[in-house]
């Protein structure tokens, strides 16, 4: 199985991070709804979605704390 390249979250802007969080959350919700109707073959999709959202939120929070520290 090929490994997915890690993306560099430091290169993203705050607004883009917020957009990605919203998109990932929407995608996770859509996958959950479709899973209720027809089961998903690979249930790791849910786990990966949660972890991706957590990565985005962690980076966003780190930036918010750094901004508060500078003020």
GUVEXVEX-28995 format. One record per atom (N, C-alpha, C, O): x, y, z; residue in one letter; atom name. Coordinates in nm, 2 decimals, always signed. Layout:
<pts>
[pt [X, Y, Z], A, CA]
...
</pts>
This chain:
<pts>
[pt [+0.08, -0.12, +0.00], X, N]
[pt [+0.00, +0.00, +0.00], X, CA]
[pt [+0.09, +0.12, +0.00], X, C]
[pt [+0.18, +0.14, +0.08], X, O]
[pt [+0.06, +0.21, -0.09], X, N]
[pt [+0.14, +0.33, -0.10], X, CA]
[pt [+0.11, +0.43, +0.01], X, C]
[pt [+0.00, +0.45, +0.05], X, O]
[pt [+0.22, +0.49, +0.07], X, N]
[pt [+0.20, +0.59, +0.17], X, CA]
[pt [+0.16, +0.72, +0.11], X, C]
[pt [+0.21, +0.76, +0.01], X, O]
[pt [+0.07, +0.79, +0.18], X, N]
[pt [+0.03, +0.92, +0.14], X, CA]
[pt [+0.13, +1.02, +0.18], X, C]
[pt [+0.18, +1.02, +0.30], X, O]
[pt [+0.17, +1.12, +0.10], X, N]
[pt [+0.26, +1.22, +0.14], X, CA]
[pt [+0.20, +1.31, +0.24], X, C]
[pt [+0.08, +1.35, +0.22], X, O]
[pt [+0.27, +1.35, +0.34], X, N]
[pt [+0.22, +1.44, +0.44], X, CA]
[pt [+0.22, +1.58, +0.38], X, C]
[pt [+0.32, +1.62, +0.32], X, O]
[pt [+0.12, +1.65, +0.40], X, N]
[pt [+0.12, +1.79, +0.35], X, CA]
[pt [+0.17, +1.88, +0.46], X, C]
[pt [+0.15, +1.86, +0.58], X, O]
[pt [+0.23, +1.99, +0.42], X, N]
[pt [+0.29, +2.08, +0.51], X, CA]
[pt [+0.18, +2.18, +0.55], X, C]
[pt [+0.15, +2.27, +0.47], X, O]
[pt [+0.12, +2.17, +0.67], X, N]
[pt [+0.02, +2.26, +0.71], X, CA]
[pt [+0.07, +2.40, +0.74], X, C]
[pt [-0.01, +2.49, +0.75], X, O]
[pt [+0.20, +2.41, +0.76], X, N]
[pt [+0.25, +2.54, +0.80], X, CA]
[pt [+0.24, +2.64, +0.68], X, C]
[pt [+0.25, +2.76, +0.69], X, O]
[pt [+0.23, +2.58, +0.56], X, N]
[pt [+0.22, +2.67, +0.44], X, CA]
[pt [+0.08, +2.72, +0.41], X, C]
[pt [+0.07, +2.81, +0.33], X, O]
[pt [-0.02, +2.67, +0.48], X, N]
[pt [-0.15, +2.71, +0.46], X, CA]
[pt [-0.19, +2.83, +0.55], X, C]
[pt [-0.13, +2.85, +0.65], X, O]
[pt [-0.28, +2.91, +0.50], X, N]
[pt [-0.32, +3.03, +0.57], X, CA]
[pt [-0.43, +2.99, +0.67], X, C]
[pt [-0.48, +2.88, +0.66], X, O]
[pt [-0.47, +3.08, +0.76], X, N]
[pt [-0.57, +3.05, +0.86], X, CA]
[pt [-0.70, +3.02, +0.80], X, C]
[pt [-0.77, +2.93, +0.83], X, O]
[pt [-0.74, +3.11, +0.70], X, N]
[pt [-0.87, +3.09, +0.63], X, CA]
[pt [-0.87, +2.96, +0.56], X, C]
[pt [-0.98, +2.89, +0.56], X, O]
[pt [-0.76, +2.92, +0.50], X, N]
[pt [-0.76, +2.79, +0.42], X, CA]
[pt [-0.77, +2.68, +0.52], X, C]
[pt [-0.83, +2.57, +0.49], X, O]
[pt [-0.71, +2.69, +0.64], X, N]
[pt [-0.72, +2.58, +0.74], X, CA]
[pt [-0.87, +2.57, +0.78], X, C]
[pt [-0.92, +2.46, +0.79], X, O]
[pt [-0.94, +2.68, +0.80], X, N]
[pt [-1.08, +2.68, +0.84], X, CA]
[pt [-1.16, +2.61, +0.73], X, C]
[pt [-1.25, +2.54, +0.76], X, O]
[pt [-1.13, +2.65, +0.61], X, N]
[pt [-1.21, +2.59, +0.50], X, CA]
[pt [-1.18, +2.44, +0.49], X, C]
[pt [-1.28, +2.36, +0.47], X, O]
[pt [-1.06, +2.40, +0.51], X, N]
[pt [-1.03, +2.25, +0.51], X, CA]
[pt [-1.10, +2.18, +0.62], X, C]
[pt [-1.14, +2.06, +0.61], X, O]
[pt [-1.10, +2.24, +0.74], X, N]
[pt [-1.17, +2.18, +0.85], X, CA]
[pt [-1.32, +2.16, +0.82], X, C]
[pt [-1.38, +2.05, +0.84], X, O]
[pt [-1.38, +2.26, +0.76], X, N]
[pt [-1.52, +2.25, +0.72], X, CA]
[pt [-1.54, +2.15, +0.61], X, C]
[pt [-1.64, +2.07, +0.62], X, O]
[pt [-1.46, +2.14, +0.51], X, N]
[pt [-1.47, +2.04, +0.41], X, CA]
[pt [-1.45, +1.90, +0.46], X, C]
[pt [-1.53, +1.81, +0.42], X, O]
[pt [-1.35, +1.88, +0.55], X, N]
[pt [-1.33, +1.75, +0.60], X, CA]
[pt [-1.44, +1.70, +0.69], X, C]
[pt [-1.48, +1.59, +0.69], X, O]
[pt [-1.50, +1.80, +0.77], X, N]
[pt [-1.61, +1.77, +0.85], X, CA]
[pt [-1.74, +1.73, +0.77], X, C]
[pt [-1.81, +1.63, +0.80], X, O]
[pt [-1.76, +1.81, +0.66], X, N]
[pt [-1.87, +1.78, +0.57], X, CA]
[pt [-1.85, +1.64, +0.50], X, C]
[pt [-1.95, +1.57, +0.49], X, O]
[pt [-1.73, +1.61, +0.46], X, N]
[pt [-1.70, +1.49, +0.40], X, CA]
[pt [-1.72, +1.37, +0.49], X, C]
[pt [-1.78, +1.27, +0.46], X, O]
[pt [-1.68, +1.39, +0.62], X, N]
[pt [-1.70, +1.28, +0.72], X, CA]
[pt [-1.84, +1.26, +0.74], X, C]
[pt [-1.89, +1.14, +0.75], X, O]
[pt [-1.92, +1.37, +0.75], X, N]
[pt [-2.06, +1.35, +0.78], X, CA]
[pt [-2.13, +1.28, +0.66], X, C]
[pt [-2.22, +1.20, +0.68], X, O]
[pt [-2.09, +1.32, +0.54], X, N]
[pt [-2.15, +1.26, +0.42], X, CA]
[pt [-2.12, +1.11, +0.41], X, C]
[pt [-2.20, +1.03, +0.38], X, O]
[pt [-2.00, +1.07, +0.45], X, N]
[pt [-1.96, +0.93, +0.45], X, CA]
[pt [-2.04, +0.85, +0.56], X, C]
[pt [-2.08, +0.74, +0.53], X, O]
[pt [-2.06, +0.92, +0.67], X, N]
[pt [-2.14, +0.85, +0.77], X, CA]
[pt [-2.28, +0.83, +0.73], X, C]
[pt [-2.34, +0.72, +0.75], X, O]
[pt [-2.34, +0.92, +0.66], X, N]
[pt [-2.48, +0.91, +0.61], X, CA]
[pt [-2.48, +0.80, +0.50], X, C]
[pt [-2.57, +0.71, +0.50], X, O]
[pt [-2.39, +0.80, +0.41], X, N]
[pt [-2.39, +0.69, +0.31], X, CA]
[pt [-2.36, +0.56, +0.37], X, C]
[pt [-2.40, +0.45, +0.32], X, O]
[pt [-2.28, +0.55, +0.48], X, N]
[pt [-2.25, +0.42, +0.54], X, CA]
[pt [-2.38, +0.37, +0.61], X, C]
[pt [-2.39, +0.25, +0.62], X, O]
[pt [-2.47, +0.45, +0.65], X, N]
[pt [-2.59, +0.41, +0.71], X, CA]
[pt [-2.68, +0.34, +0.61], X, C]
[pt [-2.75, +0.25, +0.64], X, O]
[pt [-2.67, +0.38, +0.48], X, N]
[pt [-2.75, +0.33, +0.38], X, CA]
[pt [-2.68, +0.20, +0.32], X, C]
[pt [-2.74, +0.09, +0.31], X, O]
[pt [-2.56, +0.22, +0.27], X, N]
[pt [-2.48, +0.11, +0.22], X, CA]
[pt [-2.35, +0.10, +0.29], X, C]
[pt [-2.27, +0.20, +0.28], X, O]
[pt [-2.32, +0.00, +0.36], X, N]
[pt [-2.19, -0.01, +0.44], X, CA]
[pt [-2.07, +0.02, +0.35], X, C]
[pt [-2.06, -0.02, +0.24], X, O]
[pt [-1.98, +0.09, +0.41], X, N]
[pt [-1.85, +0.12, +0.35], X, CA]
[pt [-1.76, +0.00, +0.37], X, C]
[pt [-1.75, -0.06, +0.47], X, O]
[pt [-1.68, -0.03, +0.26], X, N]
[pt [-1.59, -0.15, +0.27], X, CA]
[pt [-1.48, -0.12, +0.36], X, C]
[pt [-1.44, -0.21, +0.44], X, O]
[pt [-1.42, +0.00, +0.35], X, N]
[pt [-1.30, +0.03, +0.44], X, CA]
[pt [-1.35, +0.13, +0.55], X, C]
[pt [-1.36, +0.25, +0.52], X, O]
[pt [-1.36, +0.07, +0.67], X, N]
[pt [-1.41, +0.16, +0.78], X, CA]
[pt [-1.30, +0.24, +0.84], X, C]
[pt [-1.33, +0.33, +0.92], X, O]
[pt [-1.18, +0.23, +0.79], X, N]
[pt [-1.07, +0.32, +0.83], X, CA]
[pt [-1.09, +0.46, +0.78], X, C]
[pt [-1.03, +0.55, +0.82], X, O]
[pt [-1.18, +0.48, +0.69], X, N]
[pt [-1.22, +0.61, +0.63], X, CA]
[pt [-1.26, +0.70, +0.75], X, C]
[pt [-1.22, +0.82, +0.75], X, O]
[pt [-1.34, +0.65, +0.84], X, N]
[pt [-1.39, +0.73, +0.95], X, CA]
[pt [-1.27, +0.77, +1.04], X, C]
[pt [-1.26, +0.89, +1.09], X, O]
[pt [-1.19, +0.68, +1.07], X, N]
[pt [-1.07, +0.71, +1.16], X, CA]
[pt [-0.98, +0.81, +1.10], X, C]
[pt [-0.93, +0.90, +1.16], X, O]
[pt [-0.95, +0.79, +0.97], X, N]
[pt [-0.86, +0.88, +0.90], X, CA]
[pt [-0.92, +1.02, +0.89], X, C]
[pt [-0.85, +1.12, +0.90], X, O]
[pt [-1.05, +1.03, +0.87], X, N]
[pt [-1.12, +1.16, +0.87], X, CA]
[pt [-1.11, +1.23, +1.00], X, C]
[pt [-1.08, +1.35, +1.01], X, O]
[pt [-1.13, +1.16, +1.11], X, N]
[pt [-1.12, +1.22, +1.24], X, CA]
[pt [-0.98, +1.27, +1.27], X, C]
[pt [-0.96, +1.38, +1.32], X, O]
[pt [-0.88, +1.19, +1.23], X, N]
[pt [-0.74, +1.23, +1.25], X, CA]
[pt [-0.70, +1.35, +1.16], X, C]
[pt [-0.63, +1.44, +1.21], X, O]
[pt [-0.75, +1.36, +1.04], X, N]
[pt [-0.72, +1.47, +0.95], X, CA]
[pt [-0.78, +1.60, +1.01], X, C]
[pt [-0.71, +1.70, +1.02], X, O]
[pt [-0.90, +1.59, +1.06], X, N]
[pt [-0.97, +1.71, +1.12], X, CA]
[pt [-0.89, +1.75, +1.24], X, C]
[pt [-0.87, +1.87, +1.27], X, O]
[pt [-0.85, +1.65, +1.32], X, N]
[pt [-0.77, +1.69, +1.44], X, CA]
[pt [-0.64, +1.75, +1.41], X, C]
[pt [-0.60, +1.85, +1.48], X, O]
[pt [-0.57, +1.71, +1.30], X, N]
[pt [-0.45, +1.77, +1.26], X, CA]
[pt [-0.47, +1.92, +1.22], X, C]
[pt [-0.39, +2.01, +1.26], X, O]
[pt [-0.58, +1.94, +1.14], X, N]
[pt [-0.61, +2.08, +1.10], X, CA]
[pt [-0.64, +2.17, +1.22], X, C]
[pt [-0.59, +2.28, +1.23], X, O]
[pt [-0.72, +2.11, +1.32], X, N]
[pt [-0.76, +2.19, +1.43], X, CA]
[pt [-0.64, +2.22, +1.52], X, C]
[pt [-0.63, +2.33, +1.58], X, O]
[pt [-0.55, +2.12, +1.53], X, N]
[pt [-0.43, +2.14, +1.62], X, CA]
[pt [-0.34, +2.25, +1.56], X, C]
[pt [-0.29, +2.34, +1.63], X, O]
[pt [-0.32, +2.25, +1.43], X, N]
[pt [-0.24, +2.35, +1.36], X, CA]
[pt [-0.31, +2.49, +1.38], X, C]
[pt [-0.24, +2.59, +1.41], X, O]
[pt [-0.44, +2.50, +1.37], X, N]
[pt [-0.51, +2.62, +1.38], X, CA]
[pt [-0.50, +2.68, +1.52], X, C]
[pt [-0.48, +2.80, +1.54], X, O]
[pt [-0.51, +2.59, +1.62], X, N]
[pt [-0.50, +2.63, +1.76], X, CA]
[pt [-0.36, +2.68, +1.79], X, C]
[pt [-0.34, +2.77, +1.87], X, O]
[pt [-0.26, +2.61, +1.74], X, N]
[pt [-0.12, +2.65, +1.76], X, CA]
[pt [-0.10, +2.79, +1.71], X, C]
[pt [-0.02, +2.87, +1.77], X, O]
[pt [-0.15, +2.82, +1.59], X, N]
[pt [-0.14, +2.95, +1.54], X, CA]
[pt [-0.21, +3.06, +1.62], X, C]
[pt [-0.16, +3.17, +1.64], X, O]
[pt [-0.33, +3.02, +1.67], X, N]
[pt [-0.40, +3.12, +1.76], X, CA]
[pt [-0.32, +3.15, +1.89], X, C]
[pt [-0.32, +3.26, +1.93], X, O]
[pt [-0.26, +3.04, +1.94], X, N]
[pt [-0.19, +3.06, +2.07], X, CA]
[pt [-0.06, +3.15, +2.04], X, C]
[pt [-0.02, +3.23, +2.12], X, O]
[pt [+0.00, +3.12, +1.92], X, N]
[pt [+0.12, +3.20, +1.89], X, CA]
[pt [+0.08, +3.35, +1.87], X, C]
[pt [+0.16, +3.44, +1.90], X, O]
[pt [-0.03, +3.37, +1.81], X, N]
[pt [-0.08, +3.51, +1.78], X, CA]
[pt [-0.11, +3.58, +1.91], X, C]
[pt [-0.08, +3.69, +1.93], X, O]
[pt [-0.17, +3.50, +2.01], X, N]
[pt [-0.20, +3.56, +2.14], X, CA]
[pt [-0.07, +3.59, +2.22], X, C]
[pt [-0.06, +3.69, +2.29], X, O]
[pt [+0.03, +3.51, +2.20], X, N]
[pt [+0.16, +3.53, +2.27], X, CA]
[pt [+0.23, +3.65, +2.22], X, C]
[pt [+0.30, +3.72, +2.30], X, O]
[pt [+0.22, +3.68, +2.09], X, N]
[pt [+0.28, +3.79, +2.03], X, CA]
[pt [+0.22, +3.92, +2.08], X, C]
[pt [+0.28, +4.03, +2.08], X, O]
[pt [+0.09, +3.92, +2.10], X, N]
[pt [+0.02, +4.04, +2.14], X, CA]
[pt [+0.05, +4.09, +2.28], X, C]
[pt [-0.01, +4.19, +2.33], X, O]
</pts>
